[in-house]
Amino acid sequence: MRSSFTSLNGTANRSIPNRHLHTRIPSLSSKSLDPKILHSALAKTAPPSISTSAQQALTSPCKTPSKPIWRSSNQRSRPVTLLLCSNSSNTLSADGTKSFRDWIEVVGEAVSTAFPLWVALGCLLGLVKPSSFDWVQPKWTILGITLTMLGMGMTLTLDDLKGALAMRRELLTGFLLQYSVMPLSGFFVSKLLSLPSYYAAGLILVGCCPGGTASNIVTYIARGNVALSVLMTAASTLSAVVMTPFLTAKLAGQYVAVDAVGLLMSTLQVVLLPVLAGAFLNQYFRNIVHFISPVMPPIAVATVAVLCGNAIAQSASAILMSGRQVVLAAALLHASGFSFGYLLSRALGIDVSSSRTIAIEVGMQNSVLGVVLASQHFGNPLTAVPCAVSSVCHSIFGSALAGIWRRSIPNEMQD
């Protein structure tokens, strides 16, 4: 009697006599699927008729013998190819040491996991010593964001973006929550805290703004659905030409004009084109992507930390003067966005990964756009203060969620 032998990658190979297999190979739980344990177990349970070269193949990860190595002692010889490969991200060299790329991955993971810490330090530095960010110029900001978006694109393929376009329910849910939860939260929080009219107008204005690029970076670090996040940001940004002025006029009683051409160009330059370029590289130039991908998460973390610190540095005096009331208002605004974004998405039957993505997209606003609009269309300069404080609150909340969610991968992503 013969039975089929299945390699570790799930491929059935040629048959092997049952008498060499039956109960000699121990059952392995999912927790024991460590490459070293597997190799040791297979080596110990190998039947006596296996040649020396076969024994070596069993204990050497990720090697496919160039010649057939299995020979049965009392049956006609039949060649078998053994495929034994461990997880590439944990593969050790022959002497058991990690490669240079493996160490970069380890360091990058440690830096990314501490994302909330770096953002908090950047914000604190910007508040205490604003001059620390004098070196930050707009061109460097755009370069950092563009590189980060390119790195996010490298985690996708063009097929992933096509698949995200087909997620109509998720896209529609994110759009509706973006322009309902945040504007209404801004309105009710301002009423709840009895904010002065200029602070209330600023809080409502930032609630009516579209999702920001930082939401894509946070989704990337949190291991969310990056393709969905990018498309949601593009959709909310392009529709902001109509939605932001309309909602601000209705809720704050002040009409604001939005530069449609400027929003379109910035969305193409900073969001869509870098992501499409990264996805193209990932689909057709995998070797290049494999070489540079380990450094992209730390670049993303550094970019967000610097952007947050710079935003605080530019408005440090106004933030210190505004007092705790504005900080509390902005914190409640974004806590509402993250919470309702996730809970309502789950209530609508959307999967965990997409719900996390929607929560991040809803909870994080384009605060820079809010500052620009407040400065241009409101007479009181203090109207821009809630927008500046908003950038701090959503970055701290978002980075904290990214740090938590990065460690807990949804079940649908573990397959």
VOFI-829410 format. One record per residue (C-alpha): chain; x, y, z; residue number from 0. Coordinates in steps of 0.25 Angstrom, whole numbers. Layout:
N
+-----+-------+-------+-------+-----+
: mol :     x :     y :     z : seq :
+-----+-------+-------+-------+-----+
:   A :     X :     Y :     Z : NUM :
...
+-----+-------+-------+-------+-----+
This chain:
415
+-----+-------+-------+-------+-----+
: mol :     x :     y :     z : seq :
+-----+-------+-------+-------+-----+
:   A :     0 :     0 :     0 :   0 :
:   A :     5 :    14 :    -3 :   1 :
:   A :     1 :    28 :     1 :   2 :
:   A :     4 :    41 :    -5 :   3 :
:   A :    15 :    50 :     2 :   4 :
:   A :    11 :    65 :     3 :   5 :
:   A :    22 :    75 :     3 :   6 :
:   A :    22 :    87 :    13 :   7 :
:   A :    17 :    96 :     3 :   8 :
:   A :     5 :    88 :     1 :   9 :
:   A :     9 :    81 :   -12 :  10 :
:   A :     6 :    66 :   -14 :  11 :
:   A :    19 :    58 :   -18 :  12 :
:   A :    21 :    44 :   -22 :  13 :
:   A :    16 :    33 :   -14 :  14 :
:   A :    24 :    27 :    -3 :  15 :
:   A :    22 :    13 :     4 :  16 :
:   A :    13 :    14 :    16 :  17 :
:   A :    22 :     5 :    24 :  18 :
:   A :    32 :    16 :    25 :  19 :
:   A :    22 :    27 :    29 :  20 :
:   A :    10 :    22 :    37 :  21 :
:   A :    12 :    27 :    52 :  22 :
:   A :    26 :    30 :    52 :  23 :
:   A :    25 :    45 :    48 :  24 :
:   A :    19 :    52 :    61 :  25 :
:   A :     7 :    61 :    60 :  26 :
:   A :    11 :    76 :    60 :  27 :
:   A :     2 :    87 :    65 :  28 :
:   A :     2 :   101 :    58 :  29 :
:   A :    11 :   106 :    69 :  30 :
:   A :    22 :    96 :    66 :  31 :
:   A :    23 :   100 :    51 :  32 :
:   A :    36 :   106 :    54 :  33 :
:   A :    47 :   103 :    43 :  34 :
:   A :    57 :    97 :    53 :  35 :
:   A :    46 :    88 :    60 :  36 :
:   A :    41 :    83 :    46 :  37 :
:   A :    55 :    80 :    41 :  38 :
:   A :    59 :    73 :    54 :  39 :
:   A :    46 :    65 :    54 :  40 :
:   A :    47 :    60 :    40 :  41 :
:   A :    61 :    57 :    41 :  42 :
:   A :    58 :    48 :    54 :  43 :
:   A :    47 :    41 :    47 :  44 :
:   A :    53 :    38 :    34 :  45 :
:   A :    53 :    23 :    31 :  46 :
:   A :    66 :    15 :    30 :  47 :
:   A :    65 :    14 :    15 :  48 :
:   A :    68 :    29 :    13 :  49 :
:   A :    81 :    32 :     8 :  50 :
:   A :    91 :    41 :    14 :  51 :
:   A :    88 :    52 :     4 :  52 :
:   A :    73 :    51 :     7 :  53 :
:   A :    77 :    52 :    22 :  54 :
:   A :    84 :    65 :    19 :  55 :
:   A :    73 :    70 :    11 :  56 :
:   A :    63 :    68 :    22 :  57 :
:   A :    71 :    77 :    31 :  58 :
:   A :    75 :    88 :    21 :  59 :
:   A :    64 :    98 :    19 :  60 :
:   A :    59 :   103 :     6 :  61 :
:   A :    67 :    94 :    -3 :  62 :
:   A :    62 :    85 :   -14 :  63 :
:   A :    71 :    73 :   -17 :  64 :
:   A :    76 :    73 :   -31 :  65 :
:   A :    75 :    58 :   -32 :  66 :
:   A :    64 :    48 :   -27 :  67 :
:   A :    68 :    43 :   -13 :  68 :
:   A :    57 :    33 :    -8 :  69 :
:   A :    60 :    19 :   -11 :  70 :
:   A :    52 :     8 :    -5 :  71 :
:   A :    60 :    -4 :    -1 :  72 :
:   A :    51 :   -15 :    -5 :  73 :
:   A :    42 :    -9 :   -15 :  74 :
:   A :    45 :    -3 :   -29 :  75 :
:   A :    52 :    10 :   -28 :  76 :
:   A :    43 :    23 :   -30 :  77 :
:   A :    49 :    37 :   -29 :  78 :
:   A :    43 :    47 :   -20 :  79 :
:   A :    47 :    62 :   -19 :  80 :
:   A :    46 :    67 :    -5 :  81 :
:   A :    42 :    82 :    -3 :  82 :
:   A :    45 :    88 :    10 :  83 :
:   A :    44 :   103 :    11 :  84 :
:   A :    43 :   111 :    23 :  85 :
:   A :    37 :   125 :    24 :  86 :
:   A :    46 :   134 :    16 :  87 :
:   A :    45 :   145 :    27 :  88 :
:   A :    51 :   136 :    37 :  89 :
:   A :    60 :   129 :    29 :  90 :
:   A :    74 :   127 :    35 :  91 :
:   A :    87 :   125 :    27 :  92 :
:   A :    95 :   112 :    28 :  93 :
:   A :   102 :   116 :    41 :  94 :
:   A :    89 :   120 :    48 :  95 :
:   A :    92 :   135 :    47 :  96 :
:   A :    82 :   146 :    41 :  97 :
:   A :    86 :   153 :    28 :  98 :
:   A :    88 :   168 :    27 :  99 :
:   A :    74 :   170 :    21 : 100 :
:   A :    68 :   162 :    33 : 101 :
:   A :    74 :   171 :    43 : 102 :
:   A :    68 :   183 :    35 : 103 :
:   A :    55 :   177 :    36 : 104 :
:   A :    56 :   174 :    51 : 105 :
:   A :    60 :   189 :    54 : 106 :
:   A :    49 :   194 :    45 : 107 :
:   A :    39 :   186 :    52 : 108 :
:   A :    44 :   191 :    65 : 109 :
:   A :    43 :   205 :    60 : 110 :
:   A :    30 :   204 :    54 : 111 :
:   A :    24 :   197 :    67 : 112 :
:   A :    28 :   209 :    75 : 113 :
:   A :    21 :   219 :    65 : 114 :
:   A :    13 :   225 :    76 : 115 :
:   A :    25 :   229 :    84 : 116 :
:   A :    32 :   236 :    72 : 117 :
:   A :    20 :   244 :    69 : 118 :
:   A :    18 :   248 :    84 : 119 :
:   A :    33 :   252 :    84 : 120 :
:   A :    32 :   260 :    71 : 121 :
:   A :    20 :   267 :    77 : 122 :
:   A :    26 :   270 :    90 : 123 :
:   A :    39 :   275 :    83 : 124 :
:   A :    31 :   284 :    74 : 125 :
:   A :    23 :   290 :    86 : 126 :
:   A :    35 :   292 :    95 : 127 :
:   A :    45 :   296 :    85 : 128 :
:   A :    39 :   301 :    72 : 129 :
:   A :    52 :   305 :    66 : 130 :
:   A :    56 :   290 :    65 : 131 :
:   A :    47 :   289 :    52 : 132 :
:   A :    52 :   302 :    45 : 133 :
:   A :    60 :   292 :    36 : 134 :
:   A :    47 :   286 :    31 : 135 :
:   A :    43 :   292 :    17 : 136 :
:   A :    31 :   290 :     9 : 137 :
:   A :    40 :   282 :    -2 : 138 :
:   A :    45 :   273 :     9 : 139 :
:   A :    31 :   270 :    14 : 140 :
:   A :    26 :   267 :     0 : 141 :
:   A :    38 :   258 :    -3 : 142 :
:   A :    36 :   250 :    10 : 143 :
:   A :    21 :   248 :     8 : 144 :
:   A :    24 :   244 :    -7 : 145 :
:   A :    34 :   234 :    -2 : 146 :
:   A :    25 :   228 :     8 : 147 :
:   A :    13 :   227 :    -2 : 148 :
:   A :    23 :   220 :   -12 : 149 :
:   A :    26 :   210 :    -1 : 150 :
:   A :    12 :   208 :     2 : 151 :
:   A :    10 :   205 :   -13 : 152 :
:   A :    21 :   195 :   -12 : 153 :
:   A :    12 :   187 :    -3 : 154 :
:   A :     1 :   186 :   -14 : 155 :
:   A :     0 :   181 :   -28 : 156 :
:   A :    -9 :   187 :   -39 : 157 :
:   A :   -19 :   176 :   -36 : 158 :
:   A :   -20 :   180 :   -22 : 159 :
:   A :   -24 :   194 :   -26 : 160 :
:   A :   -34 :   188 :   -36 : 161 :
:   A :   -39 :   179 :   -24 : 162 :
:   A :   -41 :   191 :   -15 : 163 :
:   A :   -49 :   198 :   -26 : 164 :
:   A :   -58 :   187 :   -26 : 165 :
:   A :   -61 :   189 :   -11 : 166 :
:   A :   -73 :   198 :   -14 : 167 :
:   A :   -79 :   196 :     0 : 168 :
:   A :   -67 :   199 :     7 : 169 :
:   A :   -64 :   211 :    -1 : 170 :
:   A :   -78 :   217 :     0 : 171 :
:   A :   -78 :   214 :    15 : 172 :
:   A :   -65 :   221 :    17 : 173 :
:   A :   -70 :   233 :     9 : 174 :
:   A :   -83 :   235 :    16 : 175 :
:   A :   -76 :   233 :    30 : 176 :
:   A :   -65 :   243 :    26 : 177 :
:   A :   -76 :   254 :    23 : 178 :
:   A :   -86 :   251 :    34 : 179 :
:   A :   -79 :   246 :    46 : 180 :
:   A :   -68 :   257 :    46 : 181 :
:   A :   -76 :   269 :    43 : 182 :
:   A :   -87 :   266 :    53 : 183 :
:   A :   -77 :   262 :    63 : 184 :
:   A :   -70 :   276 :    62 : 185 :
:   A :   -84 :   283 :    63 : 186 :
:   A :   -88 :   275 :    75 : 187 :
:   A :   -75 :   276 :    82 : 188 :
:   A :   -75 :   291 :    80 : 189 :
:   A :   -89 :   292 :    86 : 190 :
:   A :   -85 :   282 :    98 : 191 :
:   A :   -73 :   290 :   102 : 192 :
:   A :   -79 :   304 :    99 : 193 :
:   A :   -67 :   308 :    91 : 194 :
:   A :   -66 :   322 :    86 : 195 :
:   A :   -71 :   325 :    72 : 196 :
:   A :   -57 :   326 :    66 : 197 :
:   A :   -52 :   312 :    72 : 198 :
:   A :   -66 :   306 :    69 : 199 :
:   A :   -64 :   310 :    54 : 200 :
:   A :   -50 :   305 :    54 : 201 :
:   A :   -54 :   291 :    60 : 202 :
:   A :   -66 :   290 :    50 : 203 :
:   A :   -57 :   294 :    38 : 204 :
:   A :   -47 :   283 :    41 : 205 :
:   A :   -58 :   273 :    43 : 206 :
:   A :   -63 :   276 :    29 : 207 :
:   A :   -50 :   274 :    23 : 208 :
:   A :   -46 :   262 :    15 : 209 :
:   A :   -37 :   250 :    20 : 210 :
:   A :   -22 :   254 :    20 : 211 :
:   A :   -10 :   247 :    15 : 212 :
:   A :    -6 :   243 :    29 : 213 :
:   A :   -17 :   233 :    29 : 214 :
:   A :   -11 :   225 :    18 : 215 :
:   A :     2 :   225 :    25 : 216 :
:   A :    -4 :   220 :    38 : 217 :
:   A :   -12 :   210 :    31 : 218 :
:   A :     1 :   205 :    25 : 219 :
:   A :     7 :   204 :    39 : 220 :
:   A :    -5 :   198 :    45 : 221 :
:   A :    -5 :   187 :    34 : 222 :
:   A :   -19 :   191 :    29 : 223 :
:   A :   -25 :   191 :    15 : 224 :
:   A :   -15 :   201 :     9 : 225 :
:   A :   -22 :   200 :    -5 : 226 :
:   A :   -35 :   204 :     1 : 227 :
:   A :   -29 :   215 :     9 : 228 :
:   A :   -23 :   222 :    -3 : 229 :
:   A :   -36 :   221 :   -11 : 230 :
:   A :   -44 :   226 :     1 : 231 :
:   A :   -34 :   238 :     2 : 232 :
:   A :   -35 :   241 :   -13 : 233 :
:   A :   -50 :   240 :   -13 : 234 :
:   A :   -52 :   249 :     0 : 235 :
:   A :   -42 :   259 :    -5 : 236 :
:   A :   -48 :   261 :   -19 : 237 :
:   A :   -62 :   262 :   -13 : 238 :
:   A :   -57 :   272 :    -3 : 239 :
:   A :   -58 :   283 :   -14 : 240 :
:   A :   -73 :   282 :   -12 : 241 :
:   A :   -75 :   275 :     2 : 242 :
:   A :   -66 :   284 :    10 : 243 :
:   A :   -72 :   298 :     6 : 244 :
:   A :   -86 :   292 :     7 : 245 :
:   A :   -85 :   286 :    21 : 246 :
:   A :   -77 :   297 :    27 : 247 :
:   A :   -88 :   307 :    22 : 248 :
:   A :   -99 :   299 :    28 : 249 :
:   A :   -92 :   296 :    41 : 250 :
:   A :   -83 :   308 :    44 : 251 :
:   A :   -91 :   318 :    36 : 252 :
:   A :   -79 :   322 :    28 : 253 :
:   A :   -76 :   319 :    13 : 254 :
:   A :   -62 :   315 :    10 : 255 :
:   A :   -57 :   314 :    -4 : 256 :
:   A :   -48 :   302 :    -7 : 257 :
:   A :   -38 :   302 :   -18 : 258 :
:   A :   -42 :   290 :   -27 : 259 :
:   A :   -30 :   290 :   -36 : 260 :
:   A :   -20 :   291 :   -25 : 261 :
:   A :   -27 :   279 :   -18 : 262 :
:   A :   -27 :   271 :   -30 : 263 :
:   A :   -12 :   274 :   -33 : 264 :
:   A :    -8 :   271 :   -19 : 265 :
:   A :   -16 :   258 :   -19 : 266 :
:   A :   -10 :   253 :   -32 : 267 :
:   A :     4 :   257 :   -28 : 268 :
:   A :     5 :   253 :   -13 : 269 :
:   A :    -5 :   241 :   -13 : 270 :
:   A :    -9 :   234 :   -26 : 271 :
:   A :     3 :   235 :   -35 : 272 :
:   A :    13 :   230 :   -24 : 273 :
:   A :     4 :   219 :   -20 : 274 :
:   A :     2 :   215 :   -35 : 275 :
:   A :    17 :   215 :   -37 : 276 :
:   A :    20 :   206 :   -25 : 277 :
:   A :     9 :   196 :   -29 : 278 :
:   A :    15 :   196 :   -43 : 279 :
:   A :    29 :   193 :   -37 : 280 :
:   A :    24 :   182 :   -28 : 281 :
:   A :    17 :   175 :   -40 : 282 :
:   A :    28 :   176 :   -50 : 283 :
:   A :    41 :   178 :   -42 : 284 :
:   A :    40 :   169 :   -30 : 285 :
:   A :    55 :   169 :   -28 : 286 :
:   A :    56 :   184 :   -26 : 287 :
:   A :    44 :   184 :   -17 : 288 :
:   A :    49 :   172 :    -8 : 289 :
:   A :    63 :   180 :    -7 : 290 :
:   A :    57 :   193 :    -2 : 291 :
:   A :    44 :   190 :     5 : 292 :
:   A :    50 :   187 :    19 : 293 :
:   A :    54 :   202 :    20 : 294 :
:   A :    40 :   208 :    16 : 295 :
:   A :    33 :   206 :    29 : 296 :
:   A :    43 :   214 :    37 : 297 :
:   A :    43 :   225 :    27 : 298 :
:   A :    28 :   226 :    28 : 299 :
:   A :    29 :   227 :    43 : 300 :
:   A :    40 :   238 :    42 : 301 :
:   A :    31 :   245 :    32 : 302 :
:   A :    19 :   246 :    41 : 303 :
:   A :    27 :   249 :    54 : 304 :
:   A :    34 :   261 :    47 : 305 :
:   A :    21 :   266 :    40 : 306 :
:   A :    14 :   266 :    54 : 307 :
:   A :    25 :   272 :    61 : 308 :
:   A :    26 :   283 :    50 : 309 :
:   A :    11 :   286 :    51 : 310 :
:   A :    12 :   288 :    66 : 311 :
:   A :    24 :   297 :    64 : 312 :
:   A :    17 :   306 :    55 : 313 :
:   A :     5 :   308 :    64 : 314 :
:   A :    12 :   306 :    78 : 315 :
:   A :     9 :   319 :    83 : 316 :
:   A :    -6 :   319 :    79 : 317 :
:   A :    -7 :   305 :    85 : 318 :
:   A :    -1 :   309 :    98 : 319 :
:   A :   -11 :   321 :    99 : 320 :
:   A :   -23 :   313 :    95 : 321 :
:   A :   -23 :   305 :   108 : 322 :
:   A :   -29 :   292 :   111 : 323 :
:   A :   -43 :   294 :   105 : 324 :
:   A :   -38 :   294 :    90 : 325 :
:   A :   -30 :   282 :    93 : 326 :
:   A :   -41 :   275 :    99 : 327 :
:   A :   -50 :   279 :    88 : 328 :
:   A :   -41 :   273 :    77 : 329 :
:   A :   -38 :   261 :    85 : 330 :
:   A :   -53 :   258 :    86 : 331 :
:   A :   -55 :   261 :    71 : 332 :
:   A :   -45 :   251 :    67 : 333 :
:   A :   -49 :   240 :    78 : 334 :
:   A :   -63 :   241 :    72 : 335 :
:   A :   -58 :   239 :    58 : 336 :
:   A :   -49 :   227 :    61 : 337 :
:   A :   -60 :   220 :    70 : 338 :
:   A :   -72 :   222 :    61 : 339 :
:   A :   -64 :   220 :    49 : 340 :
:   A :   -60 :   206 :    54 : 341 :
:   A :   -73 :   202 :    61 : 342 :
:   A :   -82 :   206 :    50 : 343 :
:   A :   -74 :   199 :    40 : 344 :
:   A :   -75 :   186 :    48 : 345 :
:   A :   -90 :   188 :    50 : 346 :
:   A :   -91 :   189 :    35 : 347 :
:   A :   -84 :   175 :    34 : 348 :
:   A :   -71 :   180 :    28 : 349 :
:   A :   -59 :   171 :    31 : 350 :
:   A :   -49 :   175 :    42 : 351 :
:   A :   -38 :   180 :    33 : 352 :
:   A :   -46 :   189 :    25 : 353 :
:   A :   -53 :   194 :    37 : 354 :
:   A :   -40 :   198 :    43 : 355 :
:   A :   -36 :   205 :    30 : 356 :
:   A :   -49 :   213 :    30 : 357 :
:   A :   -48 :   217 :    45 : 358 :
:   A :   -34 :   222 :    42 : 359 :
:   A :   -39 :   229 :    30 : 360 :
:   A :   -51 :   236 :    37 : 361 :
:   A :   -43 :   239 :    49 : 362 :
:   A :   -31 :   246 :    42 : 363 :
:   A :   -34 :   259 :    35 : 364 :
:   A :   -27 :   268 :    26 : 365 :
:   A :   -24 :   278 :    37 : 366 :
:   A :   -14 :   286 :    28 : 367 :
:   A :   -25 :   289 :    18 : 368 :
:   A :   -33 :   293 :    30 : 369 :
:   A :   -22 :   303 :    35 : 370 :
:   A :   -21 :   309 :    21 : 371 :
:   A :   -36 :   311 :    19 : 372 :
:   A :   -38 :   317 :    33 : 373 :
:   A :   -27 :   327 :    30 : 374 :
:   A :   -33 :   331 :    17 : 375 :
:   A :   -48 :   331 :    20 : 376 :
:   A :   -49 :   335 :    35 : 377 :
:   A :   -46 :   348 :    40 : 378 :
:   A :   -41 :   344 :    54 : 379 :
:   A :   -28 :   337 :    53 : 380 :
:   A :   -31 :   328 :    65 : 381 :
:   A :   -41 :   320 :    56 : 382 :
:   A :   -29 :   313 :    51 : 383 :
:   A :   -25 :   308 :    65 : 384 :
:   A :   -34 :   296 :    66 : 385 :
:   A :   -29 :   292 :    52 : 386 :
:   A :   -15 :   292 :    57 : 387 :
:   A :   -18 :   285 :    70 : 388 :
:   A :   -26 :   275 :    62 : 389 :
:   A :   -14 :   270 :    55 : 390 :
:   A :    -7 :   267 :    68 : 391 :
:   A :   -19 :   259 :    73 : 392 :
:   A :   -22 :   251 :    61 : 393 :
:   A :    -7 :   248 :    60 : 394 :
:   A :    -6 :   243 :    74 : 395 :
:   A :   -19 :   235 :    74 : 396 :
:   A :   -16 :   229 :    60 : 397 :
:   A :    -1 :   225 :    64 : 398 :
:   A :    -6 :   219 :    77 : 399 :
:   A :   -17 :   210 :    69 : 400 :
:   A :    -6 :   207 :    58 : 401 :
:   A :     3 :   202 :    69 : 402 :
:   A :    -8 :   193 :    75 : 403 :
:   A :   -14 :   188 :    62 : 404 :
:   A :     0 :   185 :    56 : 405 :
:   A :     1 :   174 :    67 : 406 :
:   A :   -12 :   168 :    65 : 407 :
:   A :   -14 :   164 :    51 : 408 :
:   A :   -29 :   161 :    47 : 409 :
:   A :   -33 :   146 :    44 : 410 :
:   A :   -36 :   149 :    30 : 411 :
:   A :   -22 :   154 :    27 : 412 :
:   A :   -15 :   142 :    34 : 413 :
:   A :   -18 :   132 :    23 : 414 :
+-----+-------+-------+-------+-----+
